[in-house]
Amino acid sequence: MSIEDFTNESGINNEMISKDSLLSDYKFTEALSFDQEYEGVPGGNVLFGGMQIRKKKYTDDTAGIWLGVDSDGIAKLYIGNTTNSVKWSGTTLTITGSITATTGTIGGWIIGATTIASAASGERIVLDSGNTEINLINSSGSTVVSLDYGTGTTEALFTLNVANDARRALEIVIAASLGADAKCITIDNNSASASIDITDGGLVGLSIADCDTNAISVTVAPTGGAGVDLTYGGGDYPVIDIEQNGTATNSYGIRLTQSSASVKDGIFIDNDANSAVARGIYIDRDGTNDSAAVIGLSVDSNNAGTSGGIAIKLNAKTAAIDVDSATVALDTIGIGTGNAVLQVATDNTVIATSTTDSTGRIKILDASGNTRYIPYFT
């Protein structure tokens, strides 16, 4: 059927496409065209090859409409242009450009005026453009995960809220095959704020159950404070409580190692308490060893140089060492009766006196570093 025959039989005439008609913007031969080339395509429902408005064929990107059977014998649709279009290739529907919808569903997601939700109720994910947030809601209706930009400057960007059931808020798993750079969390904080702020630590603020090398490692010296600063007042519990039950060679409760370049004290205690019971160091060393003496404090000062080594240096206003002569720990035997105030290495060198010669001597140094001896008797 030719265009002329179609217009004669359908009633379309020159008046309908005149200057003032709806079709005045189109050339008559481009505005409506019926192609009989593919009438023989199997299927039985094809009446004509294609209908097009401004488009010549399915692959034509000119703004317009093409509907029909393509040269490969497949029915296709192309509405629009390369920027905004709807295309049906016979197997795939492709939409290019923006889509505006305030209701309905797409891919199982429920469309609202400002939200898209995976379900109407129960466990669901809600993308909320009105509040600029993404929420994960549990079966009880509580928001357990929220990604929220918000308008408040103190509002969290990412919130995990464990509600209605006991479980971990966050679990990070890294495969053992990955290298040292596969860190669970990396924080790069260039502000003057705290990198991690625990406002309520619950029963235990931080629990480390297992690690291969160091539970906590601080490798860079801070520029404005201590490497680890523990500060709090009051309470009935210690600032640091270490329970050490190891039996290995290096399983110390605390080990502090300084290199030969160090010029400061390994441990410095500045105790300004007015209370007489606030000791700088208090050691409670108990035991039930029957074969060897337990030691409360052991100092090994070994200077490889020629200047000697001092194990303990004391400077006191009243007494450098004050020994309680009543009892030692739970022992009811007084010092001087069955317990030694001072234990020294054996030196049986006799010091002759005008009365009785000594059994041995104790070596000491005076303030100038000169060797002196104290005799002792049995």
C-alpha positions in Angstrom: 0.0 0.0 0.0 1.4 3.4 -1.0 1.2 6.5 1.1 -1.2 8.0 -1.4 -3.5 5.0 -1.3 -3.4 5.0 2.5 -4.3 8.7 2.8 -7.2 8.2 0.3 -8.7 5.3 2.2 -8.0 6.6 5.7 -9.3 10.1 5.1 -6.0 11.9 5.7 -5.8 14.8 3.3 -3.8 17.9 2.7 -6.0 19.9 5.1 -5.0 17.7 8.0 -1.4 18.4 7.4 -1.8 22.0 6.5 0.0 24.9 8.2 -2.4 24.9 11.2 -2.8 21.2 11.7 -1.2 19.0 14.3 1.1 17.4 11.8 2.3 20.7 10.4 5.8 20.3 11.9 6.5 17.1 10.0 7.1 16.3 6.4 4.3 14.2 5.2 6.6 11.4 4.0 8.5 11.3 7.3 5.6 11.8 9.7 3.7 8.5 9.0 5.1 5.7 7.0 4.0 2.1 6.5 6.6 -0.3 5.1 5.4 -3.6 3.7 8.8 -5.0 3.2 8.5 -7.5 6.1 4.9 -8.7 5.8 6.1 -12.2 5.3 7.8 -12.5 8.7 6.5 -15.6 10.6 4.2 -15.0 13.5 1.0 -14.1 11.8 0.4 -10.8 13.6 2.7 -8.6 11.5 0.6 -6.2 9.4 3.4 -4.0 8.4 7.2 -3.7 8.8 7.4 -0.5 10.8 5.8 2.8 11.8 8.1 5.7 12.3 7.8 9.4 13.3 11.0 11.2 12.2 13.0 8.0 12.6 14.0 6.0 9.5 14.9 2.8 11.3 15.4 1.2 14.7 19.1 2.3 14.9 18.2 5.9 14.0 19.1 8.2 17.0 17.0 11.1 15.6 14.5 12.3 18.2 11.2 10.5 17.4 9.5 7.1 17.4 10.1 3.9 15.6 7.9 0.8 16.1 8.0 -2.3 14.0 9.8 -5.3 12.8 13.5 -4.8 12.2 15.5 -6.3 9.4 16.4 -9.2 11.6 12.7 -10.1 11.8 12.4 -9.1 15.5 9.7 -6.6 16.7 11.4 -3.6 18.3 10.6 -0.2 19.8 12.7 3.0 20.0 11.3 6.2 21.5 13.5 9.3 22.0 17.1 10.0 21.3 20.6 9.2 22.7 20.0 11.3 25.8 16.5 10.2 26.8 14.9 7.1 25.4 13.0 3.8 25.8 14.2 0.9 23.7 13.0 -2.6 23.4 15.4 -4.8 21.5 13.1 -7.8 21.5 14.8 -9.2 24.6 15.9 -6.2 26.7 14.1 -3.1 27.8 16.6 -0.2 28.1 15.6 3.2 29.6 18.1 6.1 29.2 17.7 9.3 31.2 15.9 10.2 34.4 12.9 8.5 35.8 10.4 10.2 38.0 7.9 8.2 40.1 6.1 8.8 43.4 4.4 5.4 43.7 4.7 1.8 42.5 7.4 -0.8 42.6 10.6 -1.5 40.7 12.7 -4.6 41.1 10.8 -5.4 44.3 11.5 -2.0 45.8 8.5 0.1 46.9 8.5 3.6 45.6 7.3 6.4 47.9 7.2 10.2 47.5 10.7 10.6 49.0 11.7 6.9 49.7 12.5 3.6 48.2 12.0 0.6 50.5 12.8 -3.1 50.1 9.5 -3.9 51.9 6.5 -2.1 53.4 7.1 -3.5 56.9 9.4 -5.9 58.9 13.0 -6.2 58.1 13.8 -3.7 55.3 16.2 -1.2 53.8 14.9 2.4 53.3 16.6 5.0 51.1 15.2 8.3 52.3 15.9 11.3 50.1 13.8 13.6 52.3 16.1 13.1 55.3 19.2 12.3 53.3 19.7 8.9 54.9 19.8 5.2 54.4 18.3 3.0 57.1 18.3 -0.7 57.9 15.2 -1.5 60.0 14.8 -4.8 61.9 11.6 -6.9 62.3 10.6 -4.9 65.5 10.7 -1.6 63.6 14.0 -0.4 65.2 16.6 1.3 63.0 19.7 -0.7 63.6 21.9 0.8 60.9 21.7 4.4 59.7 23.8 6.3 57.1 22.8 9.8 57.8 24.3 13.1 56.7 21.7 15.2 58.5 21.8 18.9 59.3 23.2 18.9 62.8 27.0 19.3 63.2 27.1 16.8 66.0 25.0 14.1 64.2 26.8 10.9 63.4 27.2 10.0 59.8 27.1 6.3 60.4 25.1 4.8 63.3 24.9 1.2 64.5 22.2 0.5 67.0 21.9 -3.0 68.3 18.3 -3.3 69.3 15.9 -6.2 70.2 18.5 -8.9 69.9 22.0 -9.5 71.2 24.6 -9.5 68.5 27.8 -7.7 67.4 27.2 -4.3 66.0 30.2 -4.6 63.6 32.3 -7.5 62.6 35.3 -7.2 60.2 36.8 -10.4 58.8 40.1 -10.4 56.8 41.4 -13.5 55.1 44.6 -14.9 56.5 46.2 -14.9 53.1 46.2 -11.1 52.8 49.3 -9.1 53.7 50.0 -6.5 56.5 48.3 -3.7 54.5 44.9 -5.4 54.9 44.0 -3.4 58.0 40.6 -3.7 59.5 40.3 0.0 60.3 42.6 2.9 59.2 42.0 6.4 60.8 43.6 9.5 59.3 42.6 12.3 61.6 44.1 15.7 60.9 41.8 17.6 63.2 42.2 18.5 66.9 39.6 15.9 67.9 39.9 12.4 69.4 40.1 9.6 66.8 38.1 7.2 69.0 35.7 8.5 71.6 34.1 6.0 73.9 31.4 7.9 75.9 30.1 4.7 77.6 32.3 1.6 77.5 29.7 -0.7 79.1 31.2 -3.5 81.1 34.5 -3.5 79.3 35.6 -0.5 77.1 38.0 -2.5 75.0 38.5 -6.2 74.9 41.3 -7.9 73.0 40.9 -11.7 73.1 43.8 -12.8 70.9 46.6 -11.4 68.7 49.8 -12.6 67.2 52.3 -9.9 68.2 51.1 -6.8 70.1 47.7 -6.2 71.5 48.3 -2.4 71.3 51.2 -0.9 69.5 52.3 2.8 69.6 55.2 3.4 67.3 55.3 7.2 66.8 56.0 9.5 69.6 53.2 12.2 70.0 54.3 15.8 69.6 52.0 17.3 72.3 51.5 14.6 75.0 52.1 11.2 76.3 52.0 8.0 74.2 49.4 6.6 76.5 47.7 8.9 78.9 45.4 7.4 81.6 43.7 10.1 83.7 40.8 9.8 86.1 40.0 10.7 89.6 38.3 8.8 92.4 37.0 5.3 92.3 38.0 2.1 94.2 39.9 0.5 91.4 43.4 0.9 89.9 44.1 2.9 86.8 46.0 -0.1 85.4 45.2 -3.6 86.5 47.5 -6.3 85.0 47.0 -10.0 85.8 50.0 -12.0 84.5 50.0 -15.8 84.9 52.6 -16.6 82.2 55.4 -19.1 82.8 57.4 -18.4 79.6 60.8 -16.7 79.8 59.6 -13.3 78.6 56.0 -13.4 80.1 56.6 -10.4 82.3 53.8 -8.4 83.8 55.5 -5.2 82.5 58.7 -5.0 80.5 60.2 -1.6 79.7 63.2 -1.6 77.3 65.4 1.4 76.6 68.1 1.7 74.1 71.6 2.9 74.9 70.7 6.3 73.5 68.1 6.9 76.2 68.7 9.9 78.5 65.6 9.7 80.7 64.3 7.5 83.4 62.7 4.2 82.5 60.0 4.8 85.1 59.4 8.2 86.6 56.9 8.6 89.5 55.9 12.1 90.6 53.7 11.6 93.7 52.5 14.8 95.2 49.9 13.3 97.4 49.6 14.7 101.0 48.3 11.5 102.4 51.0 9.4 104.1 49.4 6.2 102.7 49.7 7.2 99.1 53.0 5.5 98.4 55.0 6.1 95.3 55.4 2.3 94.8 53.8 -0.4 96.9 54.8 -4.1 96.3 52.7 -6.9 97.9 54.7 -10.0 97.1 53.2 -13.2 98.6 54.0 -16.8 98.0 54.1 -20.3 99.5 57.5 -21.4 98.3 59.3 -23.8 100.7 62.5 -24.2 98.6 63.5 -20.6 97.8 62.9 -17.1 99.1 60.4 -15.1 97.2 61.6 -11.6 96.2 59.6 -8.5 96.3 62.1 -6.3 94.5 65.2 -7.3 92.5 67.5 -4.8 90.9 70.4 -5.8 88.6 72.6 -2.8 87.8 75.4 -3.9 85.6 77.5 -1.2 84.1 79.8 -2.5 81.4 81.9 0.6 81.7 84.4 1.6 84.3 82.1 3.9 86.4 80.4 1.1 88.3 76.7 0.6 88.8 74.3 1.6 91.5 71.4 -0.7 92.1 69.3 1.7 94.3 70.1 5.3 94.9 68.1 6.9 97.7 67.7 10.6 98.7 65.3 11.1 101.6 64.6 13.8 104.2 64.2 11.4 107.1 65.3 7.9 106.4 66.6 6.4 103.2 65.3 3.0 104.2 62.8 2.5 107.0 62.4 -1.2 108.0 59.4 -2.1 110.0 60.9 -4.0 112.9 57.5 -5.5 114.1 56.5 -8.0 111.5 57.2 -9.0 107.9 54.0 -9.6 105.9 52.0 -12.2 107.8 55.0 -13.5 109.8 54.5 -12.9 113.5 58.2 -13.3 114.2 59.8 -9.9 114.6 62.7 -8.7 112.5 65.9 -9.4 114.4 64.4 -12.6 115.9 64.1 -14.8 112.9 64.1 -12.5 109.8 67.0 -10.6 108.2 66.7 -6.9 107.7 69.5 -7.0 105.1 70.9 -9.9 103.1 74.3 -9.4 101.4 76.8 -11.5 99.6 79.1 -13.6 101.8 82.5 -11.9 102.5 84.4 -13.7 105.3 87.2 -11.2 105.4 87.9 -10.5 109.0 88.1 -7.0 110.3 90.3 -6.8 113.4 89.0 -4.6 116.2 90.4 -3.7 119.6 87.9 -6.0 121.2 86.5 -8.8 119.0 87.4 -9.6 115.5 84.5 -9.5 113.0 83.2 -12.6 111.2 83.1 -10.7 107.9 82.5 -7.4 106.3 79.9 -5.5 104.2 81.2 -3.5 101.3 79.7 0.0 100.8 80.5 3.2 98.9 80.7 6.6 100.4 79.3 9.7 98.8 82.6 10.2 96.9 82.4 6.7 95.5 85.2 5.4 97.8 85.0 1.8 99.0 84.2 1.4 102.7 83.4 -1.7 104.9 81.0 -2.4 107.7 82.0 -5.3 109.9 79.5 -7.9 111.0 79.6 -10.5 113.7 78.0 -13.9 114.3 
